Amino acid sequence: MYPAELVKPMREDLTQVGFEELHTSEAVDSAMAKAGTTLVVVNSVCGCAAANARPGARMSLQNAKRPDHIVTVFAGVDKEAVETARGYMIPFPPSSPCMALFKNGELVHMLERHHIEGRPAELIAENLVDAYNEHC
């Protein structure tokens, strides 16, 4: 588990633009039960989360179409919440960071770590925007 003071600015990268933090299994299940579209970002302390994933997620929200709900769990911190969120992402293997778009609880788009690592934030945002335009 990472210290709270270490991950605070990494959490704020997403919460300051409206992402809701989920810390428990119950909170994840409640978020996934909501009607409409939900973007789940599994946040991480790694460099690709800082340079690519979080900026890409933030940029994607500038699109006219966007998810109804935007939530985040933090790998290495919110263990219970991350495990529950990853259960909704099956058949994809666990990875962090990663991003998943759900429509009425059904997984419709997935960005795994290997889609994020080494790719610019703008490309990640474009990928998410394409998914929003199709599903939101």
N, C-alpha and C positions, 0 to 999 in steps of 0.2 A: 504494500500500500504506500502511495506517495503522500508526503506531508501536505496538509491543506494549504499552507502558505506557498508551496511550490506550484500547485495546480490552479490557484486562484486566478492569476491572469489568463491562463489557458481556458478556464471555464468562461471568464468574462469576454473572451473573444467571440463567443457565441451568444451568451446571455444578454450582452449589451445590444444585440440586434434582434432580440425577441425570442430566442430559443428558451424553452422551459427545461430546466434540469430535472431529471428523474433519478431518484436515489434508491428506490425500492422496487421489488418485483410488482407490488400492488400498483405503484405509480405507472410502471410500464404497461401493465395489463389494462389499466384505466385509460391510458393514452391510446392504446391500440384498439380499444372498444369504441372510440369516437368515430362517428360517421365522417366521410370525406377523405381527404388525402392527408397523410402524415409523413413528414421527413424525419427519419431517425439518424442522427449522427453519433457514431461511437467515437468519442474524442480520445486523444492520446497525448502523451508527453513527447512523442518522437518528433524528429525534425520534419518529416513529411506532413505531419498534422499541422505544424506551425507554418510551414512554407506553402503548402498546397491545399490541404483539406479544409481547414478553417477559413482561409481566405476565399477558396472556391465556393464553399457553402454560403458565405456572406454575400459574395458577388451574385450568386444565382438568385438571390431574393430581390434583385432589382428588376426582375422580369415581371411583365404584366400578369401572367399566370404564375401562381405559386401555391405551395401546399396550404391547406387549411390550418394545419398544426405543424409546428416545428419543435422537435424535442431532442435532447441529448443525454447520453450516459457517458461516464468517464471510465475507460479501461484502466485497471490498476487502482481504482479508487472506489467506484460504486459496483463492487463485485456482483452482488445479488441482482442489481438492475441490469448490468451488462449481460449476465447469463440469461436472464429472461428475454431481453431484447434480441440476443443472438438466437434464441429459440424460435423467434418469429422469422428469422432470416434463413432458416433451413430451406434448401439443401446446401447453402453456401457455408464453407468452413469459417470458423471464427477468425477475424482479422481486425486489426485496429491500426490506423483509423479505417473506418468504412462508413458508407452512407446507404440507407435503404429508403425507398419511397413505397408507401403502402396506400392502397385505395380500399376503403371500407375494411381494413384489416388484412387485405390480401397483398402480398409482396408483388410489386409490378416493375421495380427497377432496383438494381443493386450496383454499387461501386465498391469493389473490394480494394484492399490495400494495394495490390499490384496494379490497379487502375489509377491509383493516386500517386504512388511513389514515383518520383522522377518526372512527373507531368506538371506543367505550369497550372497555377490556380485558375487562369482564364479557361483552360481546356476542361478542367473539372466543372467549372461553372457552366460552360457550354453544354456539357454532357447532362448536367442536372436540368438546365433550362429546356433541353429537348424532351426530357422526361416529363417536366411540368406541362409543357405545351401539349403533350400527348395525353396525360392522365389527369391534369387538374382542371 
